[in-house]
Amino acid sequence: MINVLLIGGRGIIGSGLRYYLPRLDSNYGIVTVDLPGAVDLAGKQEVESEFVDLDINTDHEAFNGLVVGKDMVIYLARKNPLEEMNAMTDLVFDTVRRQSHPPLIVAASSVHAVDEAYNFVDGPLSILADRKFHEIDEMPDPISATIPACPNNDYGQEKAYVEEWAQQMALNGFGAISARWGGINERNKMTDERGYFTLWCHQEDAARFVHACYTSYVKGTLRNGAYYFVISNNTYNIFDIETPKREIGYEPVHNAEVFYKGD
Ligand SMILES: NC(=O)c1ccc[n+]([C@@H]2O[C@H](COP(=O)([O-])OP(=O)(O)OC[C@H]3O[C@@H](n4cnc5c(N)ncnc54)[C@H](O)[C@@H]3O)[C@@H](O)[C@H]2O)c1
């Protein structure tokens, strides 16, 4: 059994992981901790999990009890404002590193950790966001997976803080990865958000990423402390996913262009 704790697992990404992880490997056994009363975004889909209703910030002992014995912790919960979010991040990483057998932690970052590196307002990315592909002479190079966090707002700052923690954990010999999720929604559809098709990620690909992390962790080949963009295999991706494909064997199977057939 691969014992997994999903923190904030009733939400968008967690509900997809609960559905797809056990379909990638039936050995995944998932415990989901989420706020009492939090809506389960898995809807009526058949998902496997044991549920614990708990605000992890209010009972550290109970939270620690959930981390004990886990092989992997996936940190998805978030809250506002920035100081409280960072305090929750401290709690999660600190609890993981205090375990006698610390689990791998896969922590939520975001493409917004690197907001300073791109925009859809002007230049080729603006033309791309308008889907005027014939007006682009040459597709811009994807934003490298190795680019350090360069946030330009509080949301990006909270993700940069998560990434710092993951890097510190790695320096101290722990297993830790930051997932720079792209745009994920519970229906796996396109949205009106500008440029969404360039960074869309299907929930199944999110699970395939986590599975690739865990598999390479067990093999001893995971580059602990790394941050990776987690995006589907979209034709017009603006972020580099070749690096996670090469380094951890990430194999996304979806492409946002299925929504634009007949364009
Ligand atoms: N969905 C996306 O497109 C996307 C993209 C990039 C990054 N992210 C990041 O990934 C993470 C997960 O995203 P999501 O879309 O699944 O979010 P979500 O809001 O759908 O789910 C988060 C869950 O965390 C729970 N939670 C909040 N505080 C908690 C606490 N104190 N104790 C226990 N549970 C708590 C919430 O009830 C919720 O169910 C977030 O950090 C988010 O910023 C999401």
The ligand as a MOL file (V3000), in Angstrom:
LIG
                    3D

  0  0  0     0  0            999 V3000
M  V30 BEGIN CTAB
M  V30 COUNTS 44 48 0 0 0
M  V30 BEGIN ATOM
M  V30 1 N -6.7860 24.7670 -9.7380 0
M  V30 2 C -5.8460 25.4490 -10.3660 0
M  V30 3 O -5.9780 25.8260 -11.5440 0
M  V30 4 C -4.5410 25.7760 -9.6710 0
M  V30 5 C -3.5110 26.3000 -10.4590 0
M  V30 6 C -2.3080 26.6000 -9.8590 0
M  V30 7 C -2.1150 26.3650 -8.5040 0
M  V30 8 N -3.1440 25.8740 -7.7530 0 CHG=1
M  V30 9 C -2.8900 25.6730 -6.3140 0
M  V30 10 O -3.0480 24.2940 -5.9890 0
M  V30 11 C -3.6210 24.1910 -4.6760 0
M  V30 12 C -4.9190 23.4110 -4.7730 0
M  V30 13 O -5.7530 24.0630 -5.7150 0
M  V30 14 P -7.2790 23.7000 -5.8920 0
M  V30 15 O -7.7120 24.3710 -7.1500 0
M  V30 16 O -7.4890 22.2600 -5.7000 0 CHG=-1
M  V30 17 O -7.8790 24.5070 -4.6490 0
M  V30 18 P -9.3030 24.3640 -3.9610 0
M  V30 19 O -9.5920 25.6610 -3.3290 0
M  V30 20 O -10.2840 23.7690 -4.9160 0
M  V30 21 O -9.0070 23.2660 -2.8140 0
M  V30 22 C -8.3020 23.5820 -1.6610 0
M  V30 23 C -8.9340 22.7990 -0.5280 0
M  V30 24 O -8.1870 23.0920 0.6660 0
M  V30 25 C -9.1120 23.0810 1.7300 0
M  V30 26 N -8.5440 23.7860 2.8930 0
M  V30 27 C -8.3270 25.1100 3.0090 0
M  V30 28 N -7.8370 25.3900 4.2240 0
M  V30 29 C -7.7260 24.2040 4.8920 0
M  V30 30 C -7.2890 23.8510 6.1760 0
M  V30 31 N -6.8840 24.7830 7.0580 0
M  V30 32 N -7.3140 22.5400 6.5580 0
M  V30 33 C -7.7470 21.5940 5.6750 0
M  V30 34 N -8.1570 21.8780 4.4250 0
M  V30 35 C -8.1620 23.1740 4.0390 0
M  V30 36 C -10.3470 23.7700 1.1490 0
M  V30 37 O -11.5180 23.4840 1.9040 0
M  V30 38 C -10.3870 23.1830 -0.2600 0
M  V30 39 O -11.2180 22.0230 -0.3440 0
M  V30 40 C -3.7770 25.6180 -4.1490 0
M  V30 41 O -2.6210 25.9610 -3.4420 0
M  V30 42 C -3.8440 26.4340 -5.4300 0
M  V30 43 O -3.4210 27.7640 -5.2350 0
M  V30 44 C -4.3470 25.5680 -8.3060 0
M  V30 END ATOM
M  V30 BEGIN BOND
M  V30 1 1 1 2
M  V30 2 2 2 3
M  V30 3 1 2 4
M  V30 4 1 4 5
M  V30 5 2 4 44
M  V30 6 2 5 6
M  V30 7 1 6 7
M  V30 8 2 7 8
M  V30 9 1 8 9
M  V30 10 1 8 44
M  V30 11 1 9 10
M  V30 12 1 9 42
M  V30 13 1 10 11
M  V30 14 1 11 12
M  V30 15 1 11 40
M  V30 16 1 12 13
M  V30 17 1 13 14
M  V30 18 2 14 15
M  V30 19 1 14 16
M  V30 20 1 14 17
M  V30 21 1 17 18
M  V30 22 2 18 19
M  V30 23 1 18 20
M  V30 24 1 18 21
M  V30 25 1 21 22
M  V30 26 1 22 23
M  V30 27 1 23 24
M  V30 28 1 23 38
M  V30 29 1 24 25
M  V30 30 1 25 26
M  V30 31 1 25 36
M  V30 32 1 26 27
M  V30 33 1 26 35
M  V30 34 2 27 28
M  V30 35 1 28 29
M  V30 36 1 29 30
M  V30 37 2 29 35
M  V30 38 1 30 31
M  V30 39 2 30 32
M  V30 40 1 32 33
M  V30 41 2 33 34
M  V30 42 1 34 35
M  V30 43 1 36 37
M  V30 44 1 36 38
M  V30 45 1 38 39
M  V30 46 1 40 41
M  V30 47 1 40 42
M  V30 48 1 42 43
M  V30 END BOND
M  V30 END CTAB
M  END
